[in-house]
């Protein structure tokens, strides 16, 4: 959260993090010298050791959903943090820069610099996500789901965080599944109900809930469609060859 005029000073860390803009018109995140506006539904990545800072130019409080892999890095004793120069005004005097190279799906420059395991695209506009969801057919679980991908590899956007957007059809529960990994869900729009293990609860816009490892999960939108943003550590388990999933 940033109040009008506030900024989070430049810094970087080994932790991978992301922001999903909830109410953030007028705010921006700078990632490795690229200006990323934070419009509603935008996803912005800050890959490991990417310099970043945030600024609120609007006259109202802005709010985003933040996810990071700090617990994993702390458990591995691999968390390092570097503060940037708070007096460096040039940090904020940037435009979208090389982010434009990765703007359009299906187009990539073979010369563009990439970092193994991390998406070279940092900014995934919400408008494109909504358009893609609308054009996508329902999958085997009954939802329309799209994965945010690294355009250089078609894999997960970062080495430890994997992101999805899910559109739930009204009053139609998703197929029950469980996985040996953890996910967090942000309700982007709509209302619904989820059953996670033995617990059932209802949710609405901006609610956040977790899907703990190896619990049976089903979601259902109520009274209309609902959109979820989901971030998961399943890619860690996949890379360690520990990924396990079951459907019912
Ligand atoms: Fe940070």
Boltz pocket constraint, residues with backbone or C-beta under 6 A from the ligand:
constraints:
  - pocket:
      binder: B
      contacts: [[A, 11], [A, 12], [A, 13], [A, 17], [A, 46], [A, 52]]
      max_distance: 6.0
